[in-house]
Amino acid sequence: MSKKIRSKPPIPRCALCKREINILEADYVVGTSGRFACRECLKTAFHVLEIPRKEEVAVPTTPITPQYIIRELGKSVIGQEKAKEAVALAIWKQLLRANGDKSVPRTNLLLYGPSGCGKTAIIRQAACIAGLPFLIVDATAITETGYRGKDAADIVTDLLAAFGDHPHVNHAVVFIDEADKLSAYGSEYRQAYSQGTQHALLKLVEGMEYIINGQTVNTAELLFLFGGTFGRMKQEKCTDPIGFVRNEPHRTANECTAEDFCAYGMERELMGRIGRFVPVEQLTIEQLKLILIQSNLSTFVKYKKFFRAHKVRLILSDELAEKLAQEAIAQGTGARGLDGAVEALMQPLMYRLAEGTLSGSVTLGGDGHVCNAF
């Protein structure tokens, strides 16, 4: 008879480190597949998978001051230092009021000057930096109560619809644009209509309490900023040269008072509720060039970032930047006119990018055409 030889049972080993496991000690686990894992490997695995706890470090936040707002505005708005200082101070005081300091008074402002020189951009960006709600209202749409159009209650309704959940909605910044269109001049009907509209706006600025959908808003807590070109304002004449010139004179608007605006056709009571009248200067060629290639609000800068994300380097020649700035001044559109010119330049490039035929570096020459693309 042959003797049966009993084979020794296999020695259990860790499936990870291959070390022997003592089954008499509870220092291992067995998976559903029957494989073993030792305690040391388990500790290592848990250590790797463990989410490290971040130490609670107080992150220093930059306090919002008028100087801070001006510095941040400098990234988007070129020039207009006087307007930036006035708006930054008014916005900062409104932020203090929103945070509970009722001792500081609000200062309503009126910004006047040529179109496309940054009035709306300064106010919108300053309110965004301070974290305050910002609502822009077209003055031509405002009417006296009882007429077709937007009355005071509608403005508050629009504010709550846009920022009803914002903690500072009761201290929002309301920008009345095209305020010069409210001046009372011309026919008797025009004068009566304009005066009625300005009186309705006066009540809003003075302070009225509205309860809309259970939410109360006192307009006396809102900051009202006005803007307009006021092109008929009697100022020092400055003859504009014909054609494109390299050295355009830097024109500074004269300081105007409430009396000047009353003579323009604005109601004395409404002008009396405005703390400061701030001029916005005509932009020079050099300032327009800087806006085109440096401002965060520039359409070209935005396209440049877009093309960079698609691995295409976009370059604007100095000659073309000069030409676009000159055309904006000649057309009287200011910085706003640069956007349309840039859109026209980008259209053929966008088609090529979509087709996959554009790569490398693209330089736009003085004639607006691509000098090289490789």
Secondary structure as UniProt FT lines:
FT   STRAND          13..14
FT   TURN            15..17
FT   TURN            23..24
FT   STRAND          28..30
FT   TURN            32..33
FT   STRAND          36..38
FT   HELIX           39..49
FT   HELIX           66..73
FT   TURN            74..76
FT   HELIX           81..98
FT   TURN            99..100
FT   TURN            102..103
FT   STRAND          109..112
FT   TURN            115..116
FT   HELIX           119..130
FT   STRAND          134..138
FT   HELIX           139..141
FT   TURN            145..146
FT   HELIX           152..163
FT   TURN            164..165
FT   TURN            167..168
FT   HELIX           169..171
FT   STRAND          173..177
FT   HELIX           179..182
FT   HELIX           188..206
FT   STRAND          209..212
FT   TURN            213..214
FT   STRAND          215..218
FT   HELIX           219..221
FT   STRAND          223..228
FT   TURN            231..232
FT   HELIX           258..264
FT   HELIX           268..271
FT   TURN            272..273
FT   STRAND          276..279
FT   HELIX           285..294
FT   TURN            296..297
FT   HELIX           299..309
FT   TURN            310..311
FT   STRAND          312..316
FT   HELIX           318..331
FT   TURN            334..335
FT   HELIX           336..355
FT   STRAND          360..364
FT   TURN            366..367
FT   STRAND          370..373
//
